[in-house]
């Protein structure tokens, strides 16, 4: 717990934090757990699961190197995956961000998606892109306007 707080974690705890989360408190963006704590964290599945906050080894949130995981999440690490229709959804910023920062986030996201392209995928990998706020209309983005061949 001391290592996590020293690395910049907002909250760290054990039984007291488990009870608080079990009561419905979810005022956090991610949960990091060590493998030995997963038995206790698993009991919070009904609270954490529907919100997408359950730690998993694949996402890097179940680890023995808590400091590295906290630093990555604080630096803005996000997770993305395809849904069953072949669409990728991801949060790229907030309304309070500067326009230049949003463009940089979009380019970085697209670079990561293209880097994760499986070797077996043939043809045009990105067919169309839309950008929207949570409850706003989608805006079509012309990929020719973005030079996302290299990460900035």
Buried (B, 14 or more C-beta within 10 A) or exposed (E): EEEBEEBEBEBBBEEEBBEBBEEEEBEBEBBBBBEEBBEEBEEBEEBBEEEEBBBEEEBBBBBEEBBEBBBBBBEEEBEEEEEEEEEBEEEBBEEEEEEEEBBBBBBBBBBBBEEEEEEEEEEEEEEEBEEEEEEEEEEEBEEEEEEBEEEE
